[in-house]
Structures are given as structure tokens and as C-alpha cells.
Amino acid sequence: MKELTAGFSRANHVGITVSNLAKSIAFYETLTGTKAVNVDEISGKRMAQTQGLDNIRIKFANF
């Protein structure tokens, strides 16, 4: 029998809000033993609409 945790068996992605992206990248690189594969920034009207905020700029990293 397949065991599920919290009602799902895998996730496509997880977003974690952090106060310092550079420090968080270093932390997760050390934790996982992998490097961030992409560090980028998203902004603009569409992103502002999806987040319900004005003049938004989101910096992110992918592992």
C-alpha cells in the first residue's frame, strides 16, 4: 500500500518567502549540496495583478 503524507505524494514547486535571498541561497546550497540553477527577478503589471500589489518586484532562485 502506498503511503501518502499530508494528502499528496510529491510537489511541483514550493515557494518560501525570505528576508535575504543571498543568505538563503547559501543556506539551501549548503543544506542540499546543490547550487541554485537560476536566480532571476519578475516584475510588471501582470505580476502586480496576480499578487494584488502595486509596483511589485519578486526576486527568486530555483534549485
Sequence and secondary structure as in RCSB ss.txt:
>XXXX:A:sequence
MKELTAGFSRANHVGITVSNLAKSIAFYETLTGTKAVNVDEISGKRMAQTQGLDNIRIKFANF
>XXXX:A:secstr
    BTTBS  S      S HHHHHHHHHHHHS   SEEEEEESHHHHHHHT SS EEEEEE 
